[in-house]
Amino acid sequence: MTSQKSSLEPPGDLQAPEPTELPDPPKHSRRTILSAVGALAVLGLGTTVLGEGLLNPPSSTEDGNFDGETLEFLIPLASGGGTDTWARFIGTELTNYVPGRPGFAPVNEPGGEGISGTNKFARSANTDGTEILVGTASTVVPWVLGRTAVKYSFENLQPVVVNGTGGVIYARTEAGVNGVQDLVNRDKPLEFGGISATGLDITTLVAFDLLEADVTSTFGFEGRGPVNLALQRGEIDLDYQTTSAYGSAVEGIAKEGKATVLMSFGQLDGSGEVVRDPNFPDVPTVPEAYEQLHGKKPSGEKFEAYKTLLGLTYTYQKGLWVPEKTPEKAVTLLRESSEKLGADKDFQAKAAKVLGGYPLVADADMADRVRAAYTVSSSVRSYVKDLLESKYNIHVE
């Protein structure tokens, strides 16, 4: 068997040429080097002055069009709950009003009662307007209380749109409660049924403290539905229900005379004062109940704490937020799109149940009002924490 040489090998009678050494390049003079460095410096300066955008281009969402983008909603709670339902409904509708018709991607990041997902957003969210945080009372209250697990601040976020809710405080008639006057000077305190003193219940607890009501509390119920059933069974005497649940949980038993509607939480108006809830126009607010009991208007740190919590947990309970460094043009576009959505009559009809009869608020002055409502003084924080410790033996970590 004969072997064959590779076609890459030179024939036997040819010799591969010896490698040729190239001459060394001429040495550069000091003047040449300095000239080159100077030219690069001038080029760099030109890039800085004339084309800084080449290195830091503006966000694609600043051009008034979100075409090709996706709005990602970070929902810091589990799917299926009220906040999740609200966020998915708003996101699906909002993308139809944002120029460019971006996609919509809801992302649930549950954990730590909403704290974990909100921490993640504050730490790593993109600042181009495409990543949006869903805020709710569940994440606001831990921030107000200054819990150590909270690494976010709503003062470092920009609001895009907010939506509120309301509610009423009612009592079991057989407990001897026929009106506000029956909350005080009692032989035996009334029993309030709660879920958690460090959640939405905190606004009701502050209301009781403001009113100087004779009330004790039992916590640990799994939701307001179970509390309502416990009241009907005579196991507790006081409860509150939000507007969306009022019809099914309270209205019927009130008409039957089994329950007495005492007061509504009210709403904050544009100047930060408490006014009657439009869904309960004939029901006195907590401040009005105080006046009935004590013959004067409320004031002082307890009232300031109540107004602060009313704004955070009811009037502006849910909202969409973007990082502080999001470009102004992108924020304005999202806000204006939300404003158009909220004004659409067809949307209002579809949203009646999901929004509970409260409007989407995204007017040009909304951000200033929300920032004022979300400015929590140190005295309010101290009062709330002291109330929890002294009356409920709850120490906020």
NUMAR-227083 format. One record per residue (C-alpha): residue number from 1; residue in one letter; x, y, z. Coordinates in nm, 2 decimals. Each point is the difference from the previous one (the first is absolute). Example, Ala and Ser with C-alpha at 12.3 -4.5 7.8 and 13.67 -1.06 7.14 Angstrom:
<pts>
1,A,1.23,-0.45,0.78;
2,S,0.14,0.34,-0.07;
</pts>
This chain:
<pts>
1,M,0.00,0.00,0.00;
2,T,0.15,0.32,-0.11;
3,S,-0.03,0.32,0.21;
4,Q,-0.10,0.33,-0.15;
5,K,0.15,0.34,0.09;
6,S,-0.23,0.27,0.11;
7,S,-0.08,0.25,-0.28;
8,L,0.11,0.27,0.25;
9,E,0.36,-0.12,0.00;
10,P,0.24,0.15,-0.26;
11,P,0.13,-0.23,-0.27;
12,G,0.33,-0.17,0.08;
13,D,0.20,0.21,-0.25;
14,L,-0.12,0.33,0.14;
15,Q,0.12,0.16,0.33;
16,A,-0.22,0.21,0.22;
17,P,0.12,0.36,-0.01;
18,E,0.19,0.12,0.31;
19,P,-0.21,0.25,0.20;
20,T,0.09,0.35,-0.08;
21,E,0.06,0.23,0.30;
22,L,-0.18,0.34,-0.02;
23,P,0.19,0.31,0.09;
24,D,-0.08,0.16,0.33;
25,P,-0.25,0.29,-0.03;
26,P,0.15,0.34,0.03;
27,K,0.01,0.13,0.36;
28,H,-0.26,0.27,0.07;
29,S,0.13,0.33,0.12;
30,R,-0.13,0.16,0.32;
31,R,-0.17,0.26,-0.21;
32,T,-0.19,-0.27,-0.20;
33,I,-0.12,-0.17,0.31;
34,L,-0.12,0.33,0.15;
35,S,-0.18,0.09,-0.32;
36,A,-0.18,-0.33,0.00;
37,V,-0.11,0.03,0.36;
38,G,-0.12,0.35,-0.07;
39,A,-0.20,-0.11,-0.30;
40,L,-0.17,-0.27,0.22;
41,A,-0.07,0.25,0.26;
42,V,-0.17,0.24,-0.25;
43,L,-0.20,-0.30,-0.13;
44,G,-0.11,-0.09,0.35;
45,L,-0.10,0.36,0.07;
46,G,-0.20,0.01,-0.32;
47,T,-0.18,-0.31,0.10;
48,T,-0.08,0.14,0.34;
49,V,-0.12,0.34,-0.13;
50,L,-0.17,-0.11,-0.32;
51,G,-0.09,-0.36,0.05;
52,E,-0.03,-0.08,0.37;
53,G,-0.32,-0.17,-0.09;
54,L,0.21,-0.26,-0.19;
55,L,0.12,-0.13,0.33;
56,N,-0.31,0.07,0.20;
57,P,-0.29,-0.01,-0.25;
58,P,-0.34,0.12,0.12;
59,S,-0.25,-0.27,0.09;
60,S,-0.21,-0.12,-0.29;
61,T,-0.31,0.08,0.21;
62,E,0.07,0.37,-0.01;
63,D,-0.11,0.04,-0.36;
64,G,-0.37,0.00,0.08;
65,N,-0.05,-0.35,-0.12;
66,F,0.03,-0.34,0.18;
67,D,-0.01,-0.20,-0.33;
68,G,0.19,-0.33,0.05;
69,E,0.02,0.04,0.38;
70,T,-0.17,-0.20,0.27;
71,L,-0.15,0.14,0.32;
72,E,0.11,-0.24,0.28;
73,F,-0.21,0.04,0.31;
74,L,0.17,-0.13,0.32;
75,I,-0.28,-0.12,0.23;
76,P,0.15,-0.07,0.34;
77,L,-0.28,-0.22,0.11;
78,A,-0.13,-0.34,-0.11;
79,S,-0.23,-0.05,-0.30;
80,G,-0.37,-0.01,0.05;
81,G,-0.04,0.26,0.27;
82,G,-0.15,0.35,-0.02;
83,T,0.32,0.18,-0.09;
84,D,0.09,-0.26,-0.26;
85,T,-0.34,0.03,-0.16;
86,W,0.01,0.38,0.00;
87,A,0.35,0.00,-0.15;
88,R,-0.07,-0.24,-0.28;
89,F,-0.32,0.18,-0.09;
90,I,0.16,0.35,-0.01;
91,G,0.31,-0.13,-0.19;
92,T,-0.21,-0.17,-0.27;
93,E,-0.20,0.31,-0.05;
94,L,0.28,0.26,0.03;
95,T,0.21,-0.15,-0.28;
96,N,-0.28,0.09,-0.24;
97,Y,0.05,0.36,0.08;
98,V,0.37,0.03,0.00;
99,P,0.14,0.11,-0.34;
100,G,0.16,-0.29,-0.18;
101,R,-0.23,-0.26,0.17;
102,P,0.27,-0.17,0.22;
103,G,-0.03,-0.35,0.12;
104,F,-0.11,-0.08,0.36;
105,A,0.18,-0.24,0.24;
106,P,-0.12,-0.04,0.35;
107,V,0.26,-0.15,0.23;
108,N,-0.09,-0.12,0.35;
109,E,0.27,0.02,0.26;
110,P,-0.17,-0.10,0.33;
111,G,0.18,-0.03,0.33;
112,G,0.03,0.18,0.33;
113,E,-0.35,0.15,-0.02;
114,G,0.10,0.19,-0.32;
115,I,0.33,0.12,0.13;
116,S,0.23,-0.23,-0.19;
117,G,-0.13,0.08,-0.35;
118,T,0.00,0.38,0.08;
119,N,0.35,-0.02,0.13;
120,K,0.11,-0.17,-0.33;
121,F,-0.17,0.27,-0.21;
122,A,0.17,0.28,0.20;
123,R,0.33,-0.17,-0.04;
124,S,0.01,-0.10,-0.36;
125,A,-0.29,0.13,-0.21;
126,N,0.08,0.15,-0.34;
127,T,-0.04,0.38,-0.01;
128,D,-0.14,0.04,-0.35;
129,G,-0.36,-0.02,0.09;
130,T,-0.07,-0.36,-0.10;
131,E,0.03,-0.15,0.35;
132,I,-0.28,0.11,0.22;
133,L,-0.07,-0.08,0.37;
134,V,-0.35,-0.08,0.12;
135,G,-0.03,0.17,0.34;
136,T,-0.27,-0.07,0.26;
137,A,-0.08,0.04,0.37;
138,S,0.17,-0.33,0.07;
139,T,0.34,0.15,-0.09;
140,V,-0.07,0.35,0.12;
141,V,-0.07,-0.08,0.36;
142,P,0.33,-0.19,0.07;
143,W,0.18,0.31,-0.15;
144,V,-0.19,0.23,0.23;
145,L,0.09,-0.22,0.30;
146,G,0.37,0.00,-0.10;
147,R,0.03,-0.37,0.00;
148,T,0.36,-0.11,-0.03;
149,A,-0.08,-0.23,-0.29;
150,V,-0.11,0.29,-0.21;
151,K,0.27,0.13,-0.23;
152,Y,-0.22,0.22,-0.22;
153,S,-0.15,0.34,0.04;
154,F,-0.30,0.14,-0.18;
155,E,0.17,0.34,0.02;
156,N,0.25,-0.14,-0.25;
157,L,-0.26,-0.11,-0.26;
158,Q,-0.22,0.20,-0.24;
159,P,-0.37,-0.06,-0.01;
160,V,-0.16,-0.06,-0.34;
161,V,-0.36,-0.06,0.10;
162,V,-0.19,-0.07,0.33;
163,N,-0.33,-0.15,0.09;
164,G,-0.18,0.01,0.33;
165,T,-0.26,-0.19,0.19;
166,G,-0.21,0.07,0.31;
167,G,-0.18,-0.18,0.27;
168,V,-0.22,0.01,0.31;
169,I,0.02,-0.10,0.36;
170,Y,-0.31,-0.18,0.13;
171,A,-0.11,-0.17,0.31;
172,R,-0.22,-0.29,0.12;
173,T,-0.33,0.15,0.11;
174,E,-0.05,-0.27,0.27;
175,A,0.32,0.12,0.17;
176,G,-0.20,0.31,0.09;
177,V,0.13,0.23,-0.27;
178,N,-0.25,0.22,-0.18;
179,G,0.22,0.29,-0.08;
180,V,0.34,0.17,0.05;
181,Q,-0.09,0.09,0.36;
182,D,0.01,-0.36,0.10;
183,L,0.37,-0.03,-0.07;
184,V,0.09,0.18,0.33;
185,N,-0.08,-0.03,0.37;
186,R,-0.07,-0.37,-0.02;
187,D,-0.02,-0.24,0.29;
188,K,0.17,-0.26,-0.23;
189,P,0.23,0.08,-0.29;
190,L,-0.11,-0.09,-0.35;
191,E,0.21,-0.27,-0.18;
192,F,0.15,0.08,-0.34;
193,G,0.09,-0.28,-0.24;
194,G,0.33,0.06,-0.19;
195,I,0.24,-0.18,-0.23;
196,S,0.33,0.17,0.09;
197,A,0.07,0.32,0.19;
198,T,0.28,0.08,-0.23;
199,G,-0.20,-0.02,-0.32;
200,L,-0.31,0.18,-0.12;
201,D,-0.16,-0.03,0.34;
202,I,0.24,0.27,0.13;
203,T,-0.22,0.28,-0.14;
204,T,-0.30,-0.13,0.20;
205,L,0.20,-0.04,0.32;
206,V,0.12,0.36,-0.03;
207,A,-0.36,0.11,-0.06;
208,F,-0.11,-0.18,0.32;
209,D,0.28,0.16,0.19;
210,L,-0.09,0.35,-0.13;
211,L,-0.36,-0.05,0.09;
212,E,0.10,-0.13,0.35;
213,A,-0.23,-0.30,-0.06;
214,D,-0.04,-0.28,0.26;
215,V,0.14,-0.27,-0.23;
216,T,0.22,-0.31,0.03;
217,S,0.12,-0.20,-0.29;
218,T,0.05,-0.36,-0.11;
219,F,0.23,-0.06,-0.30;
220,G,0.08,-0.30,-0.21;
221,F,-0.31,-0.03,-0.22;
222,E,0.08,-0.12,-0.36;
223,G,-0.18,0.29,-0.17;
224,R,-0.29,0.24,0.04;
225,G,-0.25,-0.26,-0.11;
226,P,0.07,-0.22,0.30;
227,V,-0.02,0.31,0.22;
228,N,-0.34,0.09,-0.14;
229,L,-0.13,-0.35,0.07;
230,A,0.14,0.01,0.36;
231,L,-0.19,0.32,0.06;
232,Q,-0.32,-0.15,-0.13;
233,R,0.06,-0.30,0.24;
234,G,0.04,0.24,0.29;
235,E,0.37,-0.08,0.05;
236,I,0.12,0.35,-0.05;
237,D,-0.17,0.34,0.00;
238,L,0.18,0.23,-0.24;
239,D,0.12,-0.04,-0.36;
240,Y,0.08,0.21,-0.30;
241,Q,-0.05,-0.09,-0.37;
242,T,0.14,0.17,-0.31;
243,T,-0.24,0.14,-0.26;
244,S,0.02,-0.29,-0.23;
245,A,-0.12,-0.24,0.27;
246,Y,-0.26,0.23,0.16;
247,G,-0.29,-0.12,-0.22;
248,S,0.05,-0.36,0.07;
249,A,0.13,0.01,0.36;
250,V,-0.17,0.30,0.17;
251,E,-0.30,0.14,-0.19;
252,G,-0.23,-0.29,0.06;
253,I,0.05,-0.04,0.37;
254,A,-0.02,0.37,0.05;
255,K,-0.34,0.01,-0.17;
256,E,-0.11,-0.29,0.22;
257,G,0.10,0.19,0.31;
258,K,0.27,-0.24,0.10;
259,A,0.28,0.24,-0.06;
260,T,0.05,0.38,0.04;
261,V,0.21,0.19,-0.24;
262,L,0.19,0.25,0.22;
263,M,0.23,0.20,-0.23;
264,S,0.20,-0.01,-0.32;
265,F,0.38,0.06,-0.02;
266,G,-0.06,0.29,-0.23;
267,Q,0.23,0.12,-0.28;
268,L,0.28,0.26,-0.02;
269,D,-0.08,0.29,-0.23;
270,G,0.25,0.20,-0.20;
271,S,0.10,0.21,0.30;
272,G,0.05,-0.30,0.23;
273,E,-0.32,0.03,0.20;
274,V,-0.24,-0.28,0.08;
275,V,-0.33,0.01,-0.20;
276,R,-0.29,-0.24,-0.03;
277,D,0.05,-0.30,-0.22;
278,P,-0.21,0.04,-0.32;
279,N,-0.10,-0.36,0.03;
280,F,-0.14,0.07,0.35;
281,P,-0.13,0.35,-0.02;
282,D,-0.24,-0.04,0.29;
283,V,0.25,-0.16,0.24;
284,P,0.20,0.23,0.23;
285,T,0.38,-0.03,-0.02;
286,V,0.23,-0.08,0.29;
287,P,0.07,0.37,0.07;
288,E,-0.37,0.06,0.00;
289,A,-0.05,-0.28,0.24;
290,Y,0.26,0.15,0.23;
291,E,-0.19,0.33,-0.01;
292,Q,-0.32,-0.18,0.10;
293,L,0.17,-0.16,0.30;
294,H,0.22,0.28,0.12;
295,G,-0.17,0.32,-0.11;
296,K,0.30,0.13,-0.19;
297,K,0.20,-0.06,-0.32;
298,P,0.29,-0.24,0.04;
299,S,0.36,0.12,0.00;
300,G,0.35,-0.09,0.12;
301,E,0.23,-0.29,-0.08;
302,K,-0.27,-0.27,0.01;
303,F,-0.20,0.18,-0.27;
304,E,0.30,0.07,-0.21;
305,A,0.09,-0.37,0.02;
306,Y,-0.35,-0.09,-0.10;
307,K,0.00,0.23,-0.30;
308,T,0.34,-0.13,-0.11;
309,L,-0.11,-0.36,0.02;
310,L,-0.33,0.08,-0.17;
311,G,0.19,0.14,-0.30;
312,L,0.25,-0.29,-0.02;
313,T,-0.25,-0.29,0.06;
314,Y,-0.32,0.12,-0.15;
315,T,0.00,0.32,-0.22;
316,Y,0.32,-0.10,-0.18;
317,Q,0.00,-0.37,0.09;
318,K,0.11,-0.15,-0.33;
319,G,0.23,0.15,-0.26;
320,L,0.26,-0.04,-0.27;
321,W,0.35,0.13,0.07;
322,V,0.33,0.03,-0.20;
323,P,0.35,0.05,0.13;
324,E,0.11,0.36,0.09;
325,K,0.24,0.02,-0.29;
326,T,-0.25,-0.09,-0.27;
327,P,0.02,0.27,-0.27;
328,E,-0.27,0.27,0.04;
329,K,-0.13,-0.05,-0.36;
330,A,-0.06,-0.36,0.06;
331,V,-0.18,0.07,0.34;
332,T,-0.21,0.27,-0.16;
333,L,-0.10,-0.23,-0.29;
334,L,-0.10,-0.28,0.24;
335,R,-0.19,0.24,0.22;
336,E,-0.19,0.17,-0.29;
337,S,-0.09,-0.34,-0.14;
338,S,-0.14,-0.10,0.34;
339,E,-0.20,0.32,0.01;
340,K,-0.15,-0.07,-0.34;
341,L,-0.08,-0.36,0.12;
342,G,-0.17,0.12,0.31;
343,A,-0.22,0.25,-0.20;
344,D,-0.12,-0.26,-0.25;
345,K,-0.37,-0.07,0.06;
346,D,0.03,-0.36,-0.13;
347,F,0.29,-0.07,0.24;
348,Q,-0.20,0.15,0.29;
349,A,-0.29,-0.23,-0.06;
350,K,0.24,-0.31,-0.02;
351,A,0.19,0.12,0.31;
352,A,-0.29,0.07,0.23;
353,K,0.04,-0.32,0.19;
354,V,0.38,-0.03,0.00;
355,L,0.05,0.37,0.11;
356,G,-0.29,0.00,0.25;
357,G,-0.14,0.32,-0.13;
358,Y,0.31,0.20,0.05;
359,P,0.17,0.18,-0.30;
360,L,0.35,-0.05,-0.14;
361,V,0.18,0.32,0.09;
362,A,0.28,0.11,-0.23;
363,D,-0.06,0.37,-0.05;
364,A,0.30,0.24,-0.03;
365,D,-0.01,0.09,0.37;
366,M,-0.04,-0.36,0.12;
367,A,0.37,-0.05,0.07;
368,D,0.02,0.30,0.23;
369,R,-0.30,-0.11,0.20;
370,V,0.13,-0.35,0.03;
371,R,0.35,0.11,0.10;
372,A,-0.17,0.22,0.28;
373,A,-0.20,-0.30,0.11;
374,Y,0.30,-0.23,0.00;
375,T,0.21,0.24,0.21;
376,V,-0.02,-0.16,0.34;
377,S,0.13,0.20,0.29;
378,S,0.21,-0.15,0.27;
379,S,-0.26,0.09,0.26;
380,V,-0.27,-0.20,-0.18;
381,R,0.24,-0.30,-0.03;
382,S,0.08,0.03,0.37;
383,Y,-0.37,0.02,0.10;
384,V,-0.10,-0.30,-0.20;
385,K,0.28,-0.22,0.13;
386,D,-0.07,0.11,0.36;
387,L,-0.37,-0.08,-0.04;
388,L,0.09,-0.35,-0.12;
389,E,0.24,-0.06,0.28;
390,S,-0.20,0.15,0.29;
391,K,-0.35,-0.12,-0.09;
392,Y,0.06,-0.31,-0.21;
393,N,0.34,-0.12,0.13;
394,I,0.13,-0.01,-0.36;
395,H,0.37,0.10,-0.04;
396,V,0.09,0.09,-0.36;
397,E,0.33,-0.16,-0.10;
</pts>
